[in-house]
Amino acid sequence: MFIDLAKSNRRELPRCDVAVIGAGAAGITLALELEKSGLSVVILEGGYRDYTELSQDRYKGEVTAGPGFTYPDLDVWRLRYFGGTTNHWIGWCRRIEENVFGPRTNDLGNGWPFARADLEGDYQDALEICTLGRDVFDANELLGGLGAKNLIPSSDILATPVWRFPKELRFGGYYRIRMQESAVPIYFGANCQGFSFEEIDGRTSARKLHIKNDLGVDFELTADCFVLACGGIENTRQLLVAANDVKGLRQSDTLGRGFLEHPHGAVGAVMCGDHAPEDLVGFTDYPLDIDKTQFKIGLGLSEEFAAERGMINTSFTMEPLESIPEESLHGEALRKLWESSRPSATKSASSHVIGLYARTEQRWNAESRISLISAKDDLGSKRARLDWRVSDQDVADIKTSLEMVAKELMKAGFGPVTFGDPAEFVTMEGGGHHLGGARMHESPDHGVVDANLKCHAVDNLYAVGGSAFPTAGFSNPTLTIVALAVRLARTLKERL
């Protein structure tokens, strides 16, 4: 049920059991999972069914990045309307690497407060919600189903991670009719302006949510539980605002800290050598699986090999060099190869050059953070500031991983490999994956939310999404975010 809050004449909205703030992948999943539970659920979306400049402007803020790294403005990769940022999602999906969930050496963190196996049932539901087809992420099985040979088999050193792509890319488009016909009200133009809290017997609870519509009219909503499902940066911004009233939200001094991204960039190129580009089925293209969903095979060091050496997890995909944007190339040698591969160039051996595009992990870094600035949007809310930092050790690990993957490629009959210029290698971008800032941890001394995504400092306030990731791996996060939302729905059903 869609309701335009600007047309409502009720300043106090009907009370509910669960109030979900945000109608992106996490919020829609919660609604789908809770709508048959008998609980009364309301979704509050700051935007509308479609994009508006007015709503999108509220995502503007300040951005800085560490030396050699770049990051776009905050309103470029985030979208503020029904479906959220999945409205420009390309669809890359896979489970996070298993080693990310456990303790690791060399400042790679203590992992998550549960094992990946504990999330497996929720991953199964997430695969269906994301319309990903069959649960096959093994390169040999996928290629075998197509009658194709795997020219780059995995080994003790080399991994071949697989991504799958949904049949339906846009949550907002795919679930629009279902949510419009649902009994779950979705209020559009409902801009969260903070909470009223109460303390009873030393325990803090959120009592009311304060809302403004686009005309600046104030509304209130009372609920038993409130769930922030607004995306990684916005979840953290809302909690930073709430921390002015609930000092316990800053108990661990991690709120806003540890923003995680996946450094991206074209960092190398490889000649096809003994192979023809058209033989690299699944590596350089996006073929259809037998169930008519697409997949993509990448390269990287095996989790075990990387863990033994205390290295971050890294992946590299093989892309036709001419298809990579020039601004993503790092080093003059790569640019020259790129120029020779363009359609206007004379075709030669250079047309058999494949770009190596990095998608990698980064370590938790307290200096990589989200904070509030004094500038406010048109409704009076403080805007966010992002300062993205990647450590020198992360950069060193990316270089080492690329070198080792290159050796494995040459063993498989590829080569030679051209690397990005070391002086320019660290000129990488973020992947548009907003993770961390309100990390999960069993203890309030080390995290913001617990294993059930409940804020340690507030008994009935939850935050679901990328903001809760304590570590991130290199895998695109949407599938895991949906799995966490499924898990949270089960928690709320049991609690209420």
Secondary structure as GFF3:
##gff-version 3
##sequence-region A 1 496
A	DSSP	beta_strand	2	4	.	.	.	ID=ss1
A	DSSP	three_ten_helix	5	7	.	.	.	ID=ss2
A	DSSP	beta_strand	16	21	.	.	.	ID=ss3
A	DSSP	alpha_helix	25	34	.	.	.	ID=ss4
A	DSSP	beta_strand	41	45	.	.	.	ID=ss5
A	DSSP	alpha_helix	53	57	.	.	.	ID=ss6
A	DSSP	beta_strand	62	65	.	.	.	ID=ss7
A	DSSP	beta_strand	69	70	.	.	.	ID=ss8
A	DSSP	alpha_helix	74	77	.	.	.	ID=ss9
A	DSSP	three_ten_helix	84	88	.	.	.	ID=ss10
A	DSSP	three_ten_helix	98	101	.	.	.	ID=ss11
A	DSSP	three_ten_helix	116	119	.	.	.	ID=ss12
A	DSSP	alpha_helix	120	129	.	.	.	ID=ss13
A	DSSP	alpha_helix	139	145	.	.	.	ID=ss14
A	DSSP	beta_strand	158	159	.	.	.	ID=ss15
A	DSSP	beta_strand	162	164	.	.	.	ID=ss16
A	DSSP	alpha_helix	171	174	.	.	.	ID=ss17
A	DSSP	alpha_helix	176	181	.	.	.	ID=ss18
A	DSSP	beta_strand	186	188	.	.	.	ID=ss19
A	DSSP	beta_strand	191	200	.	.	.	ID=ss20
A	DSSP	beta_strand	203	212	.	.	.	ID=ss21
A	DSSP	beta_strand	218	228	.	.	.	ID=ss22
A	DSSP	alpha_helix	232	242	.	.	.	ID=ss23
A	DSSP	three_ten_helix	247	250	.	.	.	ID=ss24
A	DSSP	beta_strand	264	271	.	.	.	ID=ss25
A	DSSP	three_ten_helix	277	279	.	.	.	ID=ss26
A	DSSP	beta_strand	295	297	.	.	.	ID=ss27
A	DSSP	beta_strand	300	301	.	.	.	ID=ss28
A	DSSP	alpha_helix	303	308	.	.	.	ID=ss29
A	DSSP	beta_strand	314	320	.	.	.	ID=ss30
A	DSSP	three_ten_helix	321	323	.	.	.	ID=ss31
A	DSSP	three_ten_helix	326	328	.	.	.	ID=ss32
A	DSSP	alpha_helix	332	341	.	.	.	ID=ss33
A	DSSP	three_ten_helix	349	352	.	.	.	ID=ss34
A	DSSP	beta_strand	353	360	.	.	.	ID=ss35
A	DSSP	beta_strand	369	376	.	.	.	ID=ss36
A	DSSP	beta_strand	382	388	.	.	.	ID=ss37
A	DSSP	alpha_helix	392	411	.	.	.	ID=ss38
A	DSSP	beta_strand	417	419	.	.	.	ID=ss39
A	DSSP	beta_strand	428	429	.	.	.	ID=ss40
A	DSSP	beta_strand	461	463	.	.	.	ID=ss41
A	DSSP	three_ten_helix	466	468	.	.	.	ID=ss42
A	DSSP	alpha_helix	478	495	.	.	.	ID=ss43
###
